[in-house]
């Protein structure tokens, strides 16, 4: 009887250990993909008085087109000391994926039409700066 209970417990422990190992191995490729993610910080300086137009275009169109083309919207900010500026961060699985996403986005007929409509009263953006970044090894976001 004692041997039967011991064998049963050993089997339970073995099954539990196998489940933990399988879960770890299954998560490993996903964790690896996360650590290879690249982030892009973009800073848009708008023409005087066009920040509201820029934000409306992002809110109503751009964010959705980014998602459609595989870009992950991380966040959007308006610096307090720079009233004509919009800063945002996107994430991509890799630098190559970023290039592909931007190529598709720029050629998207829906985006081209939305951009043209939003600029009916003149151009919105005066200057764009882009910086690609890798997360530091201690960063909470990867």
C-alpha positions in Angstrom: 0.0 0.0 0.0 2.8 2.5 0.9 4.6 1.7 -2.3 1.4 2.4 -4.3 1.0 5.8 -2.6 4.7 6.6 -3.2 4.4 5.6 -6.9 1.3 7.8 -7.2 3.0 10.8 -5.7 6.1 10.2 -7.8 3.9 10.1 -10.9 2.2 13.4 -9.8 5.5 15.1 -9.3 6.8 13.9 -12.6 3.7 15.1 -14.4 3.9 18.5 -12.7 7.6 18.8 -13.5 6.9 17.9 -17.2 4.2 20.6 -17.3 6.5 23.2 -15.9 9.3 22.3 -18.4 6.8 22.2 -21.3 5.4 25.6 -20.3 8.9 27.1 -20.0 9.9 25.8 -23.4 6.7 26.9 -25.0 7.2 30.4 -23.6 10.8 30.6 -24.6 10.3 31.5 -28.3 7.7 34.2 -27.2 10.1 35.6 -24.6 12.9 35.6 -27.2 10.7 37.5 -29.6 9.9 40.1 -27.0 13.6 40.7 -26.2 14.3 41.3 -29.9 11.6 43.9 -30.2 12.7 47.3 -31.4 11.1 50.6 -30.5 10.8 53.8 -32.5 10.4 57.2 -31.0 9.1 59.8 -33.4 8.8 63.5 -32.8 6.6 65.6 -35.0 6.9 69.3 -35.0 3.7 70.8 -36.4 3.3 74.1 -38.2 2.0 76.9 -35.9 -1.5 76.2 -34.7 -1.7 72.7 -36.3 -1.1 70.5 -33.2 -4.9 69.9 -32.8 -5.1 68.9 -36.5 -2.2 66.5 -36.0 -3.8 64.9 -32.9 -7.1 64.6 -34.7 -5.5 62.8 -37.6 -3.7 60.4 -35.3 -6.8 59.8 -33.2 -9.2 59.3 -36.1 -6.9 57.6 -38.7 -3.2 57.1 -38.2 -3.3 54.9 -35.1 -5.6 52.4 -36.9 -3.4 52.4 -40.0 -0.3 51.7 -37.8 -2.1 48.7 -36.2 -3.2 47.5 -39.7 0.4 47.4 -40.8 1.8 45.6 -37.7 3.0 48.5 -35.7 2.3 48.4 -31.9 1.2 51.8 -30.5 3.0 52.2 -27.2 2.0 55.8 -26.3 1.6 59.4 -27.4 2.7 62.6 -25.6 2.6 66.4 -26.0 5.6 68.0 -24.3 4.6 70.8 -22.0 7.5 73.0 -23.1 7.0 72.4 -26.9 3.4 73.3 -27.7 3.7 72.4 -31.4 5.1 68.9 -30.8 3.7 65.4 -30.7 6.0 62.6 -29.5 5.1 58.9 -29.9 6.6 55.5 -29.6 5.9 52.4 -31.7 7.1 48.9 -31.3 8.0 46.3 -33.9 9.1 42.6 -33.8 12.4 43.6 -35.5 14.0 46.4 -37.4 13.2 44.6 -40.6 9.5 44.4 -39.6 9.6 48.2 -39.0 10.8 48.9 -42.5 8.2 46.6 -44.0 5.4 48.2 -41.8 6.4 51.7 -42.9 6.6 50.8 -46.5 3.1 49.3 -46.4 1.7 52.2 -44.4 3.0 54.9 -46.8 1.5 53.1 -49.8 -1.9 52.3 -48.1 -4.6 54.0 -50.2 -6.7 54.6 -47.1 -3.9 56.4 -45.3 -3.0 58.5 -48.4 -6.7 59.6 -48.7 -6.9 60.4 -44.9 -3.7 62.4 -45.0 -4.8 64.4 -48.0 -8.2 65.1 -46.4 -6.5 66.2 -43.1 -4.3 68.6 -45.1 -7.1 70.3 -47.0 -6.2 73.6 -45.1 -2.5 73.2 -45.5 0.3 70.9 -44.3 0.3 69.9 -40.7 3.8 68.6 -40.0 6.8 70.8 -40.4 9.5 68.3 -39.2 9.8 64.6 -38.3 12.6 63.0 -36.2 12.9 59.3 -35.8 15.1 57.3 -33.4 15.1 53.5 -33.2 15.9 52.1 -29.8 16.5 48.7 -28.2 15.3 48.2 -24.6 18.0 48.2 -21.9 18.5 44.8 -20.3 16.8 46.1 -17.1 13.9 47.8 -18.8 10.4 46.7 -17.8 9.2 46.9 -21.4 10.9 44.6 -24.0 
